[in-house]
C-alpha cells in the first residue's frame, strides 16, 4: 500500500469533520486535491527535485492531526516575549495551524479596507474575494505538498491590501508549535496586494515543546501592478521539527518582491519557491541563510519563471554547515521566448566546517531569448586559512576568529534585508547561533 493511502483514508473517514471546521471556499478544492493526491502521490527521492531530501520518510510516522479543531491552549504572553529593537509590528499568532483570534491586533490600527487575520473567517465573510485567489497558484498537479495541504488545511492567515494602500507598520505572523503529542500541522497563507500597494510581512516559526512536528505550509502571493512586498521567513524551532513549505509568487508589471529565508535552527527543512514574472518591468530579490549543525538538513529549491520583458531577478543563498549537517540548493531560472532584456543573477556560496558536512548545489539557467544578462554560480569550501592566520597573529582566539569569519560570510545576505531593525536583529541572532547559544527553541526566550 502506498504511504499516501493512509492520508487518503484519513480524509475520507473524517471529511465532514474537516469541512465543518473550515469554510466553503477552502472545502470546494478538497475533492480536486484528493484526486491529485491519488493520482500523483507524495514527493519522493525518485524525482530530481527531491533527490537529496527524502520527504516520504517525514510522512511515515503516525502523526496526530487536530481535525476537530480542539482547543490547544497556548500562553502567548509567556511564550513570546522577545522583541526586535526599534521594530514596531502588528502582531498576529497561529497556534499550530489555527489562527488565534483572541490575540489579534486591533483592526483599527490597519488602513481602511485592509484584511489581516484568519483565512477561515475571511473565506466565510468575504467568499467572493478569497475564492478569486485561494488555490489559484498552488500546483496540485505534481507530486508535492500542495495537494495534501489543500486536503487538510482548515485555517491559516490572509493579508489583503486594496489598491493604493500602504501599510507602514510591518505585520508579524508568529507560529507557535505546541502539543502534548507528535503533531502534523497544515498551514495556509494567502497574500494579495492590489495596485500600487505596499506591505511588509515577517513570519516567525517557533516550537514550545520537545515533541516532533511535521509542518506543511503553502503560501500564495499575488503582487499586482506597481505593488511592493517584503516577505521575511525566520525559522527557529528544534531538532525534532520537520517543515516542508512551498511559496508561489505571481508578479504583475512594475511590481517588486523581496523574499528572505533565514533558517537559524531546525531539524529538517524543505523550502520551495515558484516565482512568475507575469508583467514587464518587475523585480525579485530572493535570499537565504542556513546555519546548521549536528544532523540538521536544509533544502532550498527555487524556480524563477521570466515570462515578461525587462524583469530582474537576483538570488543569493549561503549555508554554513557544521558536524554532519547536510544542505541542498537547487535553483533554476527560465527565460522564455520574448522575455527580452531580462537580468538574472543566481549565486550559492557554502562553507563546510567539517569533513562530515555535505552540500549539494545545482544552479541552472534555461534561456530562450537573445538579449539578456544572466549568470549563475556556486562554490563549496572551508574557512579562509589565510584570514584565520592573519587574525590569530593579532591575538584573536581561534574560536572567536572562526565566529567572526562565519559572521562576515553570511553578512552579505543579511545586508540585503531592507528592514533595518530586523537586519540588526538578525546579525545578533546569527552571532548567538555561531556561539552555540541557540541550541534549542524555547519560544523567543532563547533569542532575548
C-alpha positions in Angstrom: 0.0 0.0 0.0 1.3 3.4 -0.9 2.0 5.7 2.0 -0.4 8.4 0.8 -3.2 5.9 1.1 -3.1 6.4 4.9 -3.8 10.1 4.4 -6.5 9.4 1.7 -8.3 7.1 4.1 -7.9 9.6 7.0 -9.5 12.3 4.9 -12.3 10.0 3.6 -13.2 8.9 7.1 -13.2 12.5 8.5 -14.4 14.6 5.6 -17.4 16.0 7.3 -15.3 16.9 10.4 -12.7 18.7 8.3 -15.3 20.6 6.3 -17.2 21.6 9.4 -14.0 23.1 10.9 -13.3 25.2 7.8 -15.0 27.4 5.2 -16.8 26.7 2.0 -14.2 28.3 -0.2 -11.5 26.0 1.2 -13.8 23.0 1.2 -14.5 23.5 -2.5 -11.0 22.5 -3.5 -10.7 19.3 -1.4 -12.1 16.9 -4.0 -9.6 18.1 -6.6 -6.8 17.9 -4.0 -7.9 14.3 -3.2 -7.9 13.3 -6.9 -4.4 14.8 -7.4 -3.0 13.0 -4.3 -4.5 9.7 -5.5 -3.0 10.2 -9.0 0.4 11.7 -8.2 1.2 10.6 -4.6 3.7 12.2 -2.3 7.1 13.6 -3.4 9.8 11.0 -3.3 13.6 10.6 -4.0 12.9 9.2 -7.4 12.1 12.8 -8.5 15.0 15.0 -9.4 13.6 17.9 -7.3 13.8 15.6 -4.2 17.0 13.7 -5.0 18.7 14.7 -1.7 15.7 15.1 0.6 13.6 12.1 1.4 10.4 13.8 2.2 8.5 10.5 2.2 10.2 9.5 5.4 8.7 12.6 7.0 5.2 11.4 6.4 5.7 7.8 7.7 5.1 8.4 11.5 1.6 8.2 12.8 1.1 11.9 13.2 -1.7 13.4 15.3 -3.9 16.0 13.5 -6.2 18.4 15.2 -9.1 17.8 12.7 -11.8 18.5 15.3 -10.2 21.9 16.0 -9.9 21.1 19.7 -8.7 24.0 21.8 -4.9 23.5 22.4 -4.2 26.4 24.8 -1.0 28.3 24.4 0.1 31.0 26.9 1.1 33.5 24.3 2.1 36.2 26.8 4.6 33.8 28.4 5.7 32.0 25.2 6.5 35.1 23.1 8.4 37.8 25.0 11.2 38.8 22.7 11.1 41.9 20.5 13.1 43.4 17.7 14.5 46.7 19.0 13.1 49.7 17.1 10.8 47.4 15.1 7.1 48.1 15.9 4.9 45.4 14.4 1.3 44.4 14.1 1.4 41.0 15.9 -0.7 38.0 14.8 -0.5 34.5 16.1 -1.1 31.0 14.8 -1.3 28.2 17.4 -0.1 25.3 15.3 -2.3 25.8 12.2 -5.2 27.7 13.8 -5.4 31.5 13.8 -5.5 32.8 17.4 -8.3 35.3 17.2 -8.0 36.2 20.9 -4.5 37.5 20.2 -5.5 39.5 17.1 -4.1 43.1 16.9 -6.7 45.8 16.8 -8.2 46.2 13.3 -8.3 49.9 13.9 -4.5 50.1 13.5 -4.8 49.0 9.9 -5.6 51.3 7.0 -9.2 51.1 5.8 -10.0 48.2 3.5 -7.1 46.0 4.7 -8.0 42.5 5.8 -5.5 40.7 8.0 -6.4 37.7 10.1 -7.9 34.2 9.9 -8.2 32.7 6.5 -11.2 30.7 7.5 -13.0 33.8 8.8 -12.2 35.8 5.8 -13.4 33.0 3.5 -16.7 33.0 5.4 -17.1 36.8 5.5 -15.6 37.6 2.0 -16.1 34.4 -0.1 -16.0 36.2 -3.4 -12.7 37.8 -2.6 -11.0 34.7 -1.2 -12.3 32.4 -3.9 -10.7 34.7 -6.5 -7.2 33.9 -5.2 -7.3 30.8 -3.0 -5.6 27.8 -4.7 -5.0 29.6 -7.9 -1.2 29.5 -7.8 -0.5 26.3 -5.7 0.2 23.5 -8.2 -1.6 20.3 -7.1 -1.0 18.5 -10.4 2.6 17.5 -9.5 4.0 15.5 -6.6 4.4 18.0 -3.8 2.6 19.1 -0.7 0.0 21.4 -2.4 -2.5 18.6 -2.7 -2.1 17.2 0.9 -2.1 20.7 2.4 -5.2 21.7 0.5 -6.8 18.4 1.6 -6.3 19.1 5.3 -5.8 22.8 5.8 -8.7 24.3 7.8 -7.4 27.7 8.6 -4.4 30.0 8.1 -3.7 33.6 7.5 -4.9 36.1 4.9 -3.4 39.6 4.1 -5.4 41.6 1.6 -4.2 45.1 0.8 -6.5 47.1 -1.6 -5.3 49.3 -4.4 -3.2 52.3 -3.4 -3.0 51.4 0.3 0.4 51.5 2.0 0.8 49.6 5.3 3.7 51.5 7.1 4.0 49.2 10.1 5.3 45.6 9.4 2.9 42.7 10.1 4.4 39.9 12.1 2.9 36.4 12.0 4.2 34.2 14.8 3.5 30.5 14.6 3.9 28.6 17.9 4.1 24.8 17.7 2.7 23.4 20.9 1.3 19.9 21.5 1.3 17.1 24.1 1.7 14.5 21.2 3.6 14.4 18.0 1.6 16.6 15.6 1.2 17.3 11.9 0.3 20.9 11.1 -1.1 22.1 7.8 -0.8 25.8 7.4 -2.2 28.0 4.6 -1.2 31.6 3.9 -2.7 33.9 1.3 -1.2 37.4 0.5 -2.9 39.7 -2.0 -1.5 43.1 -2.9 -3.6 45.5 -5.0 -2.2 48.0 -7.5 0.3 50.5 -6.0 0.0 48.9 -2.6 2.8 48.1 -0.1 3.3 45.8 2.8 6.0 44.1 4.9 5.3 40.7 6.4 7.5 38.7 8.8 6.9 35.0 9.5 8.4 33.5 12.7 8.3 29.8 13.4 8.9 28.6 17.0 8.4 25.4 18.9 7.3 25.5 22.5 7.6 21.7 23.3 10.0 19.0 22.5 7.5 16.9 20.6 8.0 16.0 17.0 6.2 18.2 14.4 5.6 18.0 10.7 4.5 21.2 9.2 3.2 21.6 5.6 2.9 25.2 4.5 1.5 26.7 1.3 2.0 30.5 0.7 0.4 32.1 -2.3 1.4 35.7 -3.1 -0.3 37.9 -5.7 1.5 41.2 -6.4 -0.5 43.5 -8.7 0.9 46.3 -10.8 3.4 48.6 -9.1 3.0 46.9 -5.7 5.8 46.3 -3.2 6.1 43.4 -0.8 8.8 42.5 1.6 8.4 38.9 3.0 10.7 37.5 5.7 10.6 33.9 6.9 12.5 33.1 10.1 12.7 29.5 11.3 13.9 28.8 14.8 12.5 25.6 16.1 14.4 22.4 17.2 15.9 19.1 16.0 12.6 17.2 16.1 10.9 19.6 13.7 10.3 18.8 10.0 9.0 21.5 7.8 8.1 21.5 4.1 7.0 24.8 2.6 6.0 25.9 -0.9 5.9 29.6 -1.8 4.1 30.7 -5.0 4.6 34.3 -6.2 2.9 36.0 -9.2 4.1 39.4 -10.1 2.4 41.8 -12.4 4.0 44.8 -14.2 6.5 47.0 -12.3 6.0 45.1 -9.0 8.7 44.5 -6.5 9.0 41.5 -4.2 11.7 40.7 -1.7 11.8 37.2 -0.1 14.3 36.3 2.7 14.6 32.8 4.2 16.6 32.5 7.5 17.0 29.1 9.0 18.7 29.5 12.3 17.6 26.3 14.0 15.6 23.3 12.7 15.5 19.6 12.3 14.8 19.0 8.6 13.5 21.7 6.2 12.5 21.9 2.6 11.6 25.3 1.2 10.4 25.6 -2.4 9.8 28.9 -4.3 8.0 29.2 -7.5 8.0 32.7 -8.9 6.5 34.0 -12.1 7.0 37.4 -13.8 3.6 37.9 -15.5 4.2 41.6 -16.2 7.1 43.6 -17.6 9.5 45.7 -15.5 9.2 43.7 -12.3 11.9 42.9 -9.7 12.5 39.9 -7.4 15.1 39.7 -4.7 15.3 36.2 -3.3 17.8 35.4 -0.5 18.5 32.7 2.1 20.7 31.8 5.0 21.1 28.4 6.7 23.2 27.9 9.8 23.0 24.2 10.6 24.9 21.6 12.6 24.5 18.1 14.2 22.4 16.2 11.6 20.2 19.0 10.6 19.2 19.3 6.9 18.1 22.3 4.8 16.9 22.1 1.2 16.1 25.3 -0.7 14.7 24.9 -4.2 13.9 27.9 -6.4 12.2 28.3 -9.8 12.1 31.7 -11.3 10.0 32.0 -14.5 10.8 35.0 -16.6 7.7 35.3 -18.9 7.8 39.1 -19.4 10.3 41.6 -20.7 12.5 43.9 -18.7 12.4 41.9 -15.4 15.2 41.5 -12.9 15.7 38.6 -10.5 18.6 38.3 -8.0 19.2 35.3 -5.8 21.8 34.8 -3.1 21.8 31.8 -0.8 24.5 31.0 1.8 25.0 28.0 4.0 27.3 27.3 7.0 27.4 23.6 7.8 29.0 22.0 10.8 29.2 18.5 12.2 27.2 16.0 10.0 24.7 18.6 8.7 23.6 18.5 5.1 22.4 21.2 2.7 20.8 21.4 -0.7 20.4 24.3 -3.1 18.7 23.7 -6.5 17.9 26.9 -8.4 16.5 27.2 -11.9 15.9 30.4 -13.9 13.8 30.0 -17.0 13.8 32.9 -19.6 11.0 32.3 -22.1 10.7 33.3 -25.7 10.1 37.1 -25.9 11.4 37.8 -22.4 14.0 40.2 -23.7 16.1 42.5 -21.5 15.9 40.0 -18.7 18.5 40.4 -16.0 19.1 37.4 -13.7 21.8 36.6 -11.2 21.8 33.4 -9.1 24.5 32.7 -6.5 25.0 30.0 -4.0 28.0 30.1 -1.6 28.7 27.4 1.1 31.1 26.7 3.9 31.6 23.2 5.3 33.3 23.3 8.6 33.9 19.6 8.9 34.7 16.7 6.5 31.4 15.1 7.5 29.2 18.1 6.4 27.7 17.7 2.9 26.4 20.3 0.5 24.7 19.6 -2.8 24.2 22.5 -5.2 22.7 22.8 -8.6 22.2 26.2 -10.1 20.6 26.2 -13.6 19.8 28.6 -16.4 17.4 27.8 -19.3 17.3 30.7 -21.8 15.2 31.2 -25.0 15.8 34.9 -25.5 18.9 36.5 -27.1 19.0 39.9 -25.4 19.6 39.0 -21.8 22.1 39.3 -19.0 22.1 36.1 -16.9 24.7 34.5 -14.7 24.8 31.7 -12.1 27.4 30.1 -9.9 28.1 28.1 -6.8 31.0 27.3 -4.5 31.6 24.9 -1.7 34.7 25.5 0.5 36.1 26.0 4.0 37.0 28.9 6.1 39.9 31.0 4.6 43.1 29.7 6.2 44.9 33.0 5.4 42.3 35.0 7.1 42.4 32.7 10.1 46.2 33.0 10.3 46.0 36.8 10.0 43.5 37.1 12.9 45.4 34.6 15.1 48.6 36.6 14.6 46.8 39.6 16.0 45.8 37.8 19.2 42.3 36.8 18.4 41.4 33.4 19.8 40.7 30.6 17.3 37.1 30.2 18.3 36.4 33.9 18.1 38.2 34.2 14.7 36.1 31.4 13.3 32.9 33.0 14.6 33.9 36.4 13.1 34.7 34.8 9.7 31.4 33.0 9.6 29.5 36.1 10.6 31.2 38.1 7.8 30.3 35.3 5.3 26.6 35.4 5.9 26.7 39.2 6.4 26.3 39.8 2.7 22.9 38.1 2.8 21.8 39.9 5.9 22.8 43.1 4.3 20.1 42.6 1.7 17.3 42.7 4.3 15.6 46.0 3.6 14.0 46.3 7.1 16.8 47.8 9.1 15.7 46.9 12.7 15.3 43.3 11.5 18.7 43.4 9.8 20.3 44.4 13.1 18.4 41.7 15.0 19.5 39.0 12.5 23.1 40.0 12.9 22.8 39.4 16.6 20.8 36.2 16.3 23.3 34.7 13.8 26.2 35.6 16.1 24.5 33.9 19.0 23.8 30.8 16.8 27.5 30.6 15.9 28.4 30.9 19.5 26.2 27.9 20.3 23.7 29.9 22.3 20.6 28.9 20.3 20.8 25.2 20.9 17.1 24.8 21.3 14.0 26.8 20.9 12.0 28.0 23.9 9.7 30.3 22.0 11.6 33.5 21.7 13.2 33.4 25.1 16.3 31.8 23.6 17.0 34.8 21.4 16.4 37.6 24.0 
